[in-house]
Amino acid sequence: MAAATAELTRVVGGETVPNPGTYTLDKTHTVVAFVARHLMVTKIRGTFGEFEGTIIVAEDPTESSVQAIIRTDSVSTGEAQRDAHLRSGDFFEQDKYPTMTFSSTAVRPAGDGKWQVSGDLSIKDVTRPVVLDLEFNGATSDPWGGVRLGFSAATDIDRTEFGVTWNTALDGGGVVVGNRVRIEIEAEAVLAS
């Protein structure tokens, strides 16, 4: 019989949090996405299809941690020529830098089921601190006897600070690609057995 949802979470400091344990990202139910401006008039969305990640939920939630590795050659925007350009030396330079990484350094509550996860994001050969705004979406048991957690997370970065600087000026002003990139993650993680 499936465990009740209440048995999969606890309340710490007034916040509902997952039970302690090590959870791994379920790639088939997780989306790692980004949004960037194109030609200053629209937004282009893309995803990374190959990644792995581990979430360690500690007894004290503020001592929890997150580690993630994303393969840069798995970038997809739905347009093959643009994807090839993103993999090239103009952007991710995937032959030289096959992965991007995130390693958390601090977790703190932000109220109403929201958290801030500070960490080091490495793209190419540059590592910079970022803060993910995270929401815990709940825990559930699955039909196969596992325990699953849901999280939503997002942050904004300036891609040029990570050495991703290619651009072209437009005749009427502006540039082809905006510098600000929004990273959005919808994660489902499974308790390791």
Secondary structure, DSSP 8 states (H G I E B T S, - for coil): ----GGGGEEEETTEEEE-SEEEEE-GGG-EEEEEEEETTTEEEEEEE--EEEEEEE-SSGGG-EEEEEEEGGGEE-S-HHHHHHHHSTTTT-TTT--EEEEEEEEEEEEETTEEEEEEEEEETTEEEEEEEEEEEEEEEE-TTS-EEEEEEEEEEEEGGGGT-----B-TTSSBSEEEEEEEEEEEEEEE--
